[in-house]
Amino acid sequence: MSKLAIIGGTGLNQMDDLQITATRTLETPYGRPSADYVFARLDDKEIIFLARHGNPHTIPPHKINYRANIWGLKKCGVTEVIAIAAVGGITPAMSPAHIAIPDQIIDYSYGREHTFFAENLAHVTHIDFTHPYSLPLRSELILAAQKAQLSISPSGTYGCTQGPRLESSAEISRMERDGCDVVGMTGMPEAALAKEQGLHYASIAVVANWAAGKSAGEISMAEIERHVKKGMETVFDLLKTYIRSSNQVAQR
């Protein structure tokens, strides 16, 4: 039976009708995950939540132990991962509080532990990353958005930067020329590690602000928090619709 995990902020486990059943602390070969794994049920579906930045929210993007997080989910029996990510909007459709389900990613990060295939190998291992996100899981999320009558972007390219600083306007201009629609700091190596572990992985990107140079004035945390709060209302509707109507992607 497939099991769903949701990676994101600490408030994700506050969805209506959600019943928290247990928490689990794990040690992994790669160190401690960001936080305890929170087990919950929505109707008859089991879900595991992981706070990517810790609980409380104290771990910056470049310091997240992505390998421990993904290894721990696999150890818990997870087969599907939905990653919630706050992003900056680059292209005109990606306005604040908008939701996108990316289909491609460009990695601008550096110095992160980005693979499980680094040491003690019997042979060099490569994964096919042509499609960084699970096609079946993305299709199910898009269908759920349609069922819930939610306005989303069903595709887009996520550009992952190092953080924790925000980008310069010149960097955003370069990313736009590269084909990026949104910019975030946590999409990689999370997506690649999930693929290395054979997990169905997809992202729901919540646009928190216009990226640098795309609006007048400086980007403020108050602005980001306001737009994320509004966008998360759509995310909750999307997640609940997906969970309740899921056809068990990993079993097909």
Secondary structure as UniProt FT lines:
FT   STRAND          4..8
FT   TURN            10..11
FT   HELIX           12..14
FT   TURN            16..17
FT   STRAND          18..24
FT   TURN            29..30
FT   STRAND          37..42
FT   TURN            43..44
FT   STRAND          45..51
FT   TURN            52..57
FT   HELIX           61..63
FT   HELIX           66..75
FT   TURN            76..77
FT   STRAND          80..89
FT   TURN            92..93
FT   TURN            96..97
FT   STRAND          99..100
FT   STRAND          104..107
FT   HELIX           135..147
FT   TURN            148..149
FT   STRAND          157..160
FT   HELIX           169..178
FT   STRAND          182..184
FT   TURN            188..189
FT   HELIX           190..196
FT   TURN            197..198
FT   STRAND          200..210
FT   TURN            212..213
FT   HELIX           221..245
FT   HELIX           249..251
//
